[in-house]
Amino acid sequence: MYKQKSNPKRRHLSVRNYRESTQSNSKVKKFYLALGRLTPSWQACLPLACLIVLGWGYAAVAQTPAAGPTTAELKIALDTLWVALAAFLVFFMNAGFCMLETGFCRQKNAVNVLAKNLIVFALATVAFWAIGFGLMFGDGNPFFGQSGFFLAGEDSSPTTGDAYKGIFSALSWAGVPLAAKFLFQLVFAGTAATIVSGAVAERIKFVGFLIFSLLLVGISYPITGHWIWGGGWLSKSGFWDFAGSTVVHSVGGWAALMGAAFLGPRIGKYQDKQVLALPGHNMSIATLGCLILWLGWFGFNPGSVMAADPSAITHIALTTNMAGAVGGIAATITAWLYLGKPDLSMIINGILAGLVAITAPCAFVNIGSAFIIGLIAGVIVVFSVTFFDKIGIDDPVGATSVHLVCGVWGTLAIGLWSVGPGVYSWYGEGLGPAKGLFAGGGLGQLGVQFLGVISVGGFTVLVSSIFWLVLKATLGIRVSKEEELEGLDIGEHGMEAYSGFLKEAEATAFSEGEGSIGKF
C-alpha cells in the first residue's frame, strides 16, 4: 500500500530533476557557444580577468585594518564637544537677557532694549578677539596679559601641563583646542557686557552704550579676569571663583551700578520723595527669559570644567539647579511677607540670584550648602532691590541686586562652605580652595575671598567711572527729555516694537524738577 502511494510522487520528482538537468545542460551549451563566437584574443583575456579579480579580492581580505583613534584622541574629541555645547548654551543666554530685560521695561522702549542686547555680543566678539583674550589669558605679568592679541602666537593646545608650549599658559590645564577655549571664554565676556544693558535701560543713548560695551569687554573685564583666571596675583594668593560670580557677574554688576548712578533715574521714578513703580509691559516674555537663563546656566557652570568629566558635570549641575530653585522659593516667601504679594518680578530675580550666587562655589560645595547659599541669595535680592530704589539708583531690571550683590555673596560663600581640597576627584591633587569656616577651616579662605571682592570691585568702579565720565563729557550718555517721554524706540531707532497695537498710557503729571529726571 505504501509503495502504491509513493510511486507517483517519485515519478514526479524524477521528471522535475530531469527537466532541471536538461535546462542546466542547455545553459552550459549556450555559454560554450557564446564563448566560441569570441575571437582568440578575447578568449585569452578571460582567464587573465579572473586572476585579477581573485587577486584583488585576496588583497582586500589580507589588508590590515586601519588603526582607530587612540584613547587620548577620543578624550580630546569628547572634551571639545562638551565645551562647544556648553558655549552654545551660554550664548543662548543672550536670548534670555533679551526677553527678560524687554519684559521688565516699558513698551515704548522695547526695540531699544532688544537692539542693545543683540548688538552687544557682536561687539564683544570683536573686542575680545582683538585685545580682551590676550589681556586676560596671554602670558604677561601678575596684572595683565601681554601677548596673544588677535589669537596670534605660539600655542600647542590641546596638549596640557608640562607638555604645553605656547603663550596661553593660564589655560594649559584644559585639553581642548585653542578655538574651543576662546569660544567658551567669549560667551562669558559677552555676558558681562549684557548685564550692564538692563541697569541703564530706558534712558541711555544707544551709541554711548555701544562704546562702553567695547571698553568693558576689551579692557576692564579682561584685566580683572587675568588676576583670577589668567594666573594673576589674586589666583596666586589663593582666591577661587569657579565659574564667575566675581569674574563675570560682579564685574558686570559694578559697571552697571556706576552707569545707573551717572545716568540718574528715569523720569517719573521719584515724585514727592516717593518711589514710584514703572512696571514692565510684558511679564510673559520676562518669565520666558528667566527660564532660558536657567537653562543656559547648565552650560555656564558645568561647562567651566572644560572636560567631559561625568562626576564633575553632574555634581555642578545639581548644585546649580538647587541654588536657583531655592532662590526662587525664598524670594517668593520674602516678597510675600515683606511686600504683601508674591511679586512675579521678585520670583524671577530670586531664581537668578540663586544661580549667580552658586556660580563661584558650585564645584567646591555639597548640595546641602548649595541649598543654604541659594536660600540666602533669594532673601537678600528682595531687600537689595528696594534698597537701591530708596537710595536713588534706578535699575529697571534689578541687575545690580542680582549680579552684583549676589555675585559678592556667592564669592564669599566659598570661604564659608568649601569642603576643602582632595574631597572631590575633579580638583586635581592639592588643588581647590581651603576648607571654609563652617567646614572647620577657619577664616583664612574667607579672608582671601573678601580681598578678591574688594580688589575687583574697586578697580571696576574706578575704571568704569572713568569710562562713563568721559562719555558723558564728550558724546553725552542720556537721551533728551522729549525722547525719553516719547520712548527710545522712536527717538533712537525710528520704529516701534508693537506697531498698530494700542500704546501704553503716558503719565503727564511727572515732576519737572531735577530730582525726578536727574541731570542730563
Beta strands, then each sheet from edge to edge (+ up, - down):
strand 1: 270-271
strand 2: 274-275
sheet 1: 1+ 2-
end
